[in-house]
Amino acid sequence: MNAFLTVFLGAGIGGAARHGVNLLALRLLGTGFPAGTLIVNIAGSLIMGLLLGWFSHKADLGQSWRLFLTTGILGGFTTFSTFSLDVALLHERGQLWTAALYAAVSVILAISGLFAGLFIIRNLS
């Protein structure tokens, strides 16, 4: 149960940070382009790389901190960082085609899923 609470608390912080970035981007850059989402996705992926590099090569603070920072805060901030990690891990294992296929299928099916959900709701009687 402690691991769930750790992730829960981190996700709240990450979600609040994401909301703050989105509001700031809207205020500074307007609504013509989803800059907040782009910023969050790039920043989250960079931070995920920094954290995993730190845990792997410098100092591992333990599973609780790893869960709090990666699954919790970054999971609440953006799941794109986890997607980026999955692609990078496949690439580093030499599974280049699998990485490319995973990336393409993830993007295509996720966007298709969103449009399917919109279609279903819009066409309910």
C-alpha positions in Angstrom: 0.0 0.0 0.0 2.9 2.4 0.7 4.0 2.2 -3.0 0.5 3.3 -4.1 0.5 6.2 -1.7 3.9 7.2 -2.9 2.8 7.2 -6.6 -0.5 9.0 -5.6 1.3 11.9 -3.9 3.8 12.3 -6.7 1.1 12.2 -9.4 -0.7 15.0 -7.6 2.4 17.2 -7.7 3.0 16.3 -11.4 -0.6 17.0 -12.4 -0.5 20.4 -10.7 2.8 21.2 -12.4 1.3 20.2 -15.8 -1.7 22.5 -15.2 0.7 25.3 -14.3 2.8 24.9 -17.4 -0.4 24.8 -19.5 -1.8 28.0 -18.0 1.5 29.8 -18.4 1.9 28.7 -22.0 -1.7 29.8 -22.8 -1.0 33.2 -21.1 2.3 33.7 -22.9 1.8 32.1 -26.2 -2.0 32.0 -26.8 -4.3 29.2 -27.9 -3.2 28.8 -31.6 -0.8 25.9 -30.8 -0.7 23.4 -28.0 2.6 24.7 -26.7 1.9 23.7 -23.1 1.5 20.1 -24.1 4.6 20.2 -26.3 6.7 21.8 -23.5 5.4 19.2 -20.9 6.2 16.3 -23.2 9.7 17.5 -24.0 10.5 18.5 -20.5 9.1 15.3 -19.0 11.1 13.2 -21.4 14.3 15.1 -20.6 13.7 14.8 -16.9 13.0 11.0 -17.2 16.3 10.6 -19.0 18.1 12.6 -16.4 16.5 10.6 -13.5 17.1 7.2 -15.0 20.7 8.2 -15.9 21.2 9.3 -12.3 19.7 6.2 -10.8 21.7 4.0 -13.2 25.1 5.7 -13.1 25.3 7.9 -10.1 23.2 7.0 -7.1 20.0 4.9 -6.7 18.0 6.4 -4.0 15.8 3.3 -3.7 12.5 2.1 -5.1 10.3 4.5 -3.2 12.1 7.6 -4.6 12.1 6.0 -8.1 8.4 5.5 -7.9 7.7 8.9 -6.4 9.8 10.8 -9.1 9.2 8.7 -12.2 5.8 7.0 -12.0 4.4 9.6 -9.6 5.6 13.1 -10.5 6.5 12.4 -14.1 3.4 10.2 -14.6 1.2 13.0 -13.4 3.2 15.6 -15.4 3.2 13.6 -18.6 2.9 9.9 -19.7 4.8 10.9 -22.8 8.0 10.6 -20.8 7.2 6.9 -20.2 6.4 6.4 -23.8 9.8 8.0 -24.7 11.5 5.7 -22.2 9.9 2.6 -23.8 11.1 3.6 -27.3 14.6 4.4 -26.0 14.8 1.0 -24.2 13.8 -0.9 -27.3 16.3 1.1 -29.3 19.1 0.5 -26.8 18.4 -3.3 -26.9 19.0 -3.1 -30.7 15.3 -3.6 -31.5 15.1 -0.7 -33.9 12.2 -1.9 -36.0 10.2 -2.8 -32.8 11.0 0.7 -31.4 9.8 2.4 -34.6 6.7 0.2 -34.9 5.9 0.8 -31.2 6.2 4.6 -31.7 4.1 4.6 -34.9 1.4 2.3 -33.6 1.2 4.1 -30.3 0.7 7.5 -31.9 -1.7 6.3 -34.6 -3.8 4.2 -32.4 -3.9 6.7 -29.5 -5.1 9.5 -31.8 -7.5 7.1 -33.5 -8.8 6.0 -30.1 -9.5 9.6 -29.2 -11.4 10.2 -32.5 -13.3 6.9 -32.0 -14.4 8.0 -28.5 -15.5 11.4 -29.9 -17.4 9.7 -32.7 -19.2 7.3 -30.3 -20.3 10.0 -27.9 -21.4 12.4 -30.7 -23.5 9.7 -32.3 -25.2 8.3 -29.2 -29.0 8.7 -29.4 
